[in-house]
Structures are given as structure tokens and as C-alpha cells.
Amino acid sequence: MRPRLLAVIAGLTLLVSCSSYKKPEPAFHEELVQPYTLAASDEVRIIVFGQADLSNTYKIDQGGSLAFPLIGQINATGKTPKQLASMIRARLKNGFIRDPDVSVEVSVYRPIFIMGEVRNAGQYAYLPGMTVQNAVATAGGFTARARQQDVDLTRQIGGEIASGPAPITTPVRPGDTLYVHERLF
């Protein structure tokens, strides 16, 4: 009788632990295979080969634009670095430089935000390859009251805000917000 009771208890425990799992939003993973798009607070390194005075690091302002010498404001939000390079190349070619060769790369990604039951909630620098677990570690780790399997991730996808559960192995993107919930007991 005892082995059967232990098996039932083990089965119920397994069933309860599985029922607390929430599947992450499919859009979170679809976003990871898309090319990186620029947004406010990203810093880009723009190189115009043969034009040292134009090559520099530029920050995208809160309006989503960056000011570039000779051609003025450029809307960078939602553009990939490659698309931004093409836009700059086209504008420079229009009366400024005969055949410009332009390269754009992200030098500093926009920050991530970590809230809730972590030791040091706040804004942190994004590092490529970062997961939810790495981000929480950056914030000093979970507090004693944290529900470690219950982290919500909020991300802007295609101009809309998506929010949902995220296992600790979920990759984080620049601009994401993580919220670690408190456990009840």
C-alpha cells in the first residue's frame, strides 16, 4: 500500500508542477530570427569610407532620428543597419559625395529593464546572446521571495507591445522589460 501511495503523491506533485508552466508567446521566438531593427537609445557606428570627418558614433534620439552631417535628420527607427546605410548612401550621393561607401553597425544596444523580485532592479546594458537568466544575474540574482519560474517578458514586436511568460532560457532582446513575480509563501 505504501509504494502505491508514494507513487500517487509523486504523480500529483509532477502534475501540479507541470500545470504551472506557461508557454511563451510564439512571437517572442519569431522575433529572434528577424534582422535587428534600430530604435531610440541605440548607438550606431557609421563609417563613410574615405571620409573621416563623417565617420563617427551617432545616437538615435527619442524621436527615432539621428542627425548626420551634410544630410541632416534621418529617421532610423524600424530600419536595419543595412537599410540605414542604404539611406545614408543615397542621400550622400545626391550632391555631396560621388560614390559613397557606407557601413553601419550597432555599437551600443538600447538597455533592458529588470523589475520585481531581483536584488537590484533597474536599467541594464544589453549584451548580445543574453537570456532571461543572464539578465536576472546582472540584476544581482533572484531575491529570497522570487518565484524563479515565473518571469514575464514585455517586448515591442512590429510596433505593438507583447507580454507573456518567459522561461529562464528565453533570449532577451534590446529594449525588453523583465518582471520577476513574488511567490506567495
WOPEVEN-V717599 format. One record per run of one state. SS is the DSSP state (~ for helix, > for strand, _ for the rest). FROM is the first residue (numbers start at 1). TO is the last residue. Records with the same first field share a line. If there is no record, write none. Layout:
# WOPEVEN-V717599
SS: FROM-TO, FROM-TO
This chain:
# WOPEVEN-V717599
_: 1-1, 20-25, 33-42, 49-55, 60-64, 69-71, 76-80, 94-101, 109-111, 117-117, 119-121, 125-130, 139-141, 143-145, 158-159, 166-170, 172-176, 183-185
~: 2-19, 26-32, 81-93, 132-138
>: 43-48, 56-59, 65-68, 72-75, 102-108, 112-116, 118-118, 122-124, 131-131, 142-142, 146-157, 160-165, 171-171, 177-182
